[in-house]
Amino acid sequence: MKPHIKEILIGLGIGVLSNMAGSYLYIFFFSKLSLESTLQAAQENGFLGSLIALGAILNLIVFFILLKKNQYYRARGVVLATVIAALIILISKFY
């Protein structure tokens, strides 16, 4: 595998984990329900996409940290993870 492809995949993994961590932190600090209950209520009430979008804010911080460290391919992977999150949000809004 080419080295830059590997770096982009590492960045993608970092971006996905960062998005999940951001969503979890939002639920932990701002929800009175458990994680499972909050996710179920979000899906039932149609705001799961908003929850994913709030989690993606953490990707912004990770992106700039990677740019500061001159890890451009990993930063591209984080951007790719954010685009994938946006596509998931788009799909969840229409279906």
GIRASUL-V382794 format. One record per backbone hydrogen bond with DSSP energy under -0.5 kcal/mol. CO is the residue of the C=O (numbers start at 1). NH is the residue of the N-H. E is the energy in kcal/mol with one decimal. If there is no record, write none. Layout:
CO&NH&E  CO&NH&E
This chain:
2&6&-1.9  3&7&-2.0  4&8&-2.0  5&9&-2.3  6&10&-2.2  7&11&-2.3  8&12&-2.4  9&13&-2.3  10&14&-2.5  11&15&-2.6  12&16&-2.4  13&17&-2.6  14&18&-2.6  15&19&-2.2  16&20&-2.4  17&21&-2.6  18&22&-2.5  19&23&-2.3  20&24&-2.5  21&25&-2.8  22&26&-2.1  23&27&-2.3  24&28&-3.0  25&29&-2.4  26&30&-2.4  27&31&-1.8  34&38&-2.5  35&39&-2.4  36&40&-2.3  37&41&-2.6  38&42&-2.5  39&43&-2.0  40&44&-2.4  41&45&-2.3  42&46&-0.8  42&47&-2.1  42&48&-0.8  47&51&-1.5  48&52&-2.1  49&53&-2.3  50&54&-2.2  51&55&-1.6  52&56&-1.5  54&57&-0.8  55&58&-1.1  56&59&-0.9  56&60&-0.7  57&60&-0.9  57&61&-0.9  58&62&-2.0  59&63&-2.8  60&64&-2.0  61&65&-1.9  62&66&-2.4  63&67&-2.1  64&68&-2.2  65&69&-1.6  66&71&-2.7  67&70&-1.6  70&72&-0.9  71&75&-1.8  72&76&-1.9  73&77&-1.7  74&78&-1.8  75&79&-2.0  76&80&-2.3  77&81&-2.2  78&82&-2.0  79&83&-2.3  80&84&-2.4  81&85&-2.2  82&86&-2.2  83&87&-2.2  84&88&-2.3  85&89&-2.4  86&90&-2.5  87&91&-2.6  88&92&-2.5  89&93&-1.7  90&94&-1.1  91&95&-1.6
